[in-house]
Amino acid sequence: MKDMPHAVDTPLTGLSDREAWLDKVATIAEETGYLERLGARHAAILIEEKPTLLVSFETHDSIERLSEKAQPMGWEMVRALGWSHLCILGDGDTWFRDRRVFGFFDRLVDDGFFEDFEQVIFYGAGECGYAAAAFSVAAPGATVIAVQPQASLDPRVAEWDDRFVHMRRTSFTDRYGYAPDMLDAADRAFVLYDPEIELDAMHAALFTRDNVTKFRMRFMGSPMDESLTRTGILLRILAQASAGKLDRVRLAGLFRARRKDLTYLRTLLKRLESDGRLYLNAVLGQYVMARRPGPRFRKSVRAAYDKARELGRPMPERTVD
């Protein structure tokens, strides 16, 4: 007899507004967990299966952008691996700096909630990456995966980051405040960032700790969670983390998946063109054309050879026209 479908198989697309989405999620979560509203702009959604708990910080916008089913990202891990999932959901740019969110994590600590799981993994990207690092202190021994996280938006710490000036009156100095310090209780933390985005790289530098692995994912762009999801790298990172196998070598191996991603390859090509790297331009273009012919790369390769001939520069053998 075929197994009954899990409740998290239910698509959440086509709902009229965010309230309707939350009402539907609340109905689904009732089966094994709950949905709890944390004030006007946050909610907690628990799907409890055990023994591994993924705590993800997400926003309505990121769910709409990343999920074809309009579902929290952790539901895929629930379906595939039987994990438990706690989604802390935000509405808009809040960085989860809300006393109701603080109180929710305080209550989880008081109730010994995290102690019921063999393993706890915190995940988030951008402002959600900040939150994943900051609130991980509630579960000592957890693993943290933060993509493009900010360390703080306190202007006394990060006045050089002018992307989020609207948040400068928000306190980042009270509880669960400075994200790098909150990682002291984590077993391991991984900070993934694109060094080509200078402000992200500056935030990543602030996370330098003995238990933190900083990994450069060059030319993955922003938002990086979109690139990691599109290439399938993100879910594989989470799976490797749960197996206790994630390290710099494993990350490098997983990062190789970018070589098949056309968006990444176009970004790299554009950079080589702008830098006048004619030889590498030709190598990359012919590599792509041998696998996936297209006018964008063909035009670039021809232009590179023409320019090299004009300048008298050596070029690789031409294998694709």
Buried (B, 14 or more C-beta within 10 A) or exposed (E): EEEEEBBBEBEBEEBEEEEEBBEBBBEBBEEBBEBBEBBEBBBBBBBBBEEBBBBBBBBBEBBEEBBEBBBBBBBBBBBEBEBBBBBBBBBEBBBBBBEBBBEBBBEBBEEEBBEEBEBBBBBBBBBBBBBBBBBBBBBBEBBBBBBBBBBBBBBEBBEEBEEBEEBBEBEBEEBBBBBBBBBBBBBBBBBBBBEBBEBBBBBBEBBEBEEBBBBBBBBBBBBBBBBBBBBEBBBBBBBBBBEEEBBEEBBEEBBEBBEEBEBBBBBBBEBBBEEEBBBBBBBBBBBBBEEEEEEBBBEBBBBBBEBBEEEEEEBBEEEBE
